[in-house]
Amino acid sequence: MRETSALEKYRDLFDKRAFAHLATLMPDGSPQVTPVWVDFDGTHIIVNTARGRQKDRNLRRDGRVAIEIQDPDNPYRYVEIRGRVAEITEQGADESIDRLAFKYTGSPKYQFRRAGEQRVIYKIEPEKVSGIG
């Protein structure tokens, strides 16, 4: 829980339209980085993606991640979080992506959904938090 409290200094980044960069591990151990929308529930960092995407496959196989969020108002301020996936669920994932869409685009519904797409929520437990600013 100590790392969760360390995130409080950067809590405002989760309220802004700040894109995060999520690093996962490919099967050969090489890193894969994707810009993602994020939220923070006070305990876990929340990432939402579609089942079958590369980050989904990587996170199911190996839950270790690194996430970086840069302050859109001050590019010299950022937070880096290393952690692990604590929970994977499809429950509430559609509502979650709609909330994220509103935060990041102003639209009440996620506009990029593909036919047959199944949304998935990843709850990431912070293990190491560091940053500048």
N, C-alpha and C positions, 0 to 999 in steps of 0.2 A: 504493500500500500504506500510505502514511502515514495515510490516513483509517481504514483497518481497525484500525490500532493505536490511533487516537483512540477507537474504540469500546470498547476494553478497560475504560475507566472506567465504562461502562454495560453491560458484559457480563452482569451479574446480572439486568438487565431481561429478557433473553432466556430466563433460567431461571425467571422468575416467570410467573404467569398474567396478565401484563400485555398488554392488548389494544393493538394498534398502529392508527394511523389512516393509511391509504394514500391519498395524493392522486395521481390520474392526470389526464391531459388528454383532454377530449372532442374530437370532430372540429372544433368551432368554437373550440377553445383554452381554453374555460372549464374550471375545475377540477371534479373529481368526487372525493369522499372517501368511503371505506368503512372501517369497523372490520374488522380482520383479525387472525388468529392468525399469529404470526411465529416464526421460528427463525433462528439464526445458525450457520453452519458454520465460522467462523473467518476466512472470506474474504468470503462473500456473505450477505446477508439473504435468507431463504427465505420466500416467500409461496406459498400453494397455493390455487387456485380451480378452478371448473368452467369448461370450455370454453363459450364463448358468452355468459358474463355480461359486464356492462358493463366491468368492470375488465379482463377478458380481452381484449375487443375494443380497449380503449384502449391496453393495454400492447403488444399486437401492432402497433398502428399507430404508437405513439410511446412509446418505452421510458423516457422521463424521468419520475421519480417523486420524491415527498417522503414520508417516513414519520416519524411522531411516536409515541413510546412514553412514556407517563406511568407513573411508579412507583406501583403500587397501595398501597404502604406510606407514601409521602410524595408527595402530589399536587403539591408545589412542585419536585419533581425530575423531569426529563424529558430525553429526547434527541431531536434532530431529525436525520434523515439525508436528504440529497439525493443522488440517484444515477441510474443507468441499468440497465435490464435487460441482463444479460450473457449469460443463457441462458434459453431456454424449452424445457421437456421434459415429456413425459408419462411417461417412464421413471421408475419408483419413486414416482409421484405418489400411488397408492393407499396405499402404506406410509407415505408422508410425512404424508398427512392423518390416518391412524390414530395416528401418533406425536403429532401436534398435538392431536388429540382427547383423547388420554390426558393430555397436559400441561394442557389447558384445562378438561376436563370430568371427568377420571378414568375415562372409558370407554375400553376397549381398542380400540373400533371407532368410526369416524365415524358418528354416528347420524342425520345429516341428509341422507344421500345420496339422490338422486332416481333413479328408474329411467332407465337409459341415460346417466347422467352420466359424462363423461370428465374426470378430474382433471388439472390442469396445475400444474407447479412453475415458479415464476419465481425466478431467482437474480439478485439485485440487487447491483450493485457500488457501494459507498459512494464518493461523490466529495467530499462536504462533510459533516462531522459537527460539531454544536454542541449544547450543552445547558446545563442548570443542575443543580447538585447533585452 
